[in-house]
Amino acid sequence: MPNVTIFMPTEKMPPDANLAALTDQCTELCTGMLEAALENVHITYVGVRHGRGNPAYAEIQYRLVPFRTKAVMDVFMERLEAIIKANTGLAARIRCFGYTAPAIHARN
């Protein structure tokens, strides 16, 4: 379960080729660094009407496991920030939310 949702102004949404590259790079980051199973990685882009703050906002929800330490998540966020900037040209505010397995109730 990493769910990566990136919110950005609709009018600044990059071309499909950039989103495809961003998706591939986010997937690689999640399956490599976070050791997530490919079928558990979900990446979503949401076009928004921007009010204030950073032009992009990334929210990552993930399952807490012992190897996903603060140090690992710090490097993950650094790399995610770089790939968002490279593919969209936007500076992103990034927030990660970890959940214990018993706190997650899901279907599909």
Secondary structure as UniProt FT lines:
FT   STRAND          2..9
FT   HELIX           10..12
FT   HELIX           16..32
FT   HELIX           38..40
FT   STRAND          42..48
FT   STRAND          56..63
FT   TURN            66..67
FT   HELIX           70..88
FT   STRAND          92..99
FT   HELIX           101..103
//
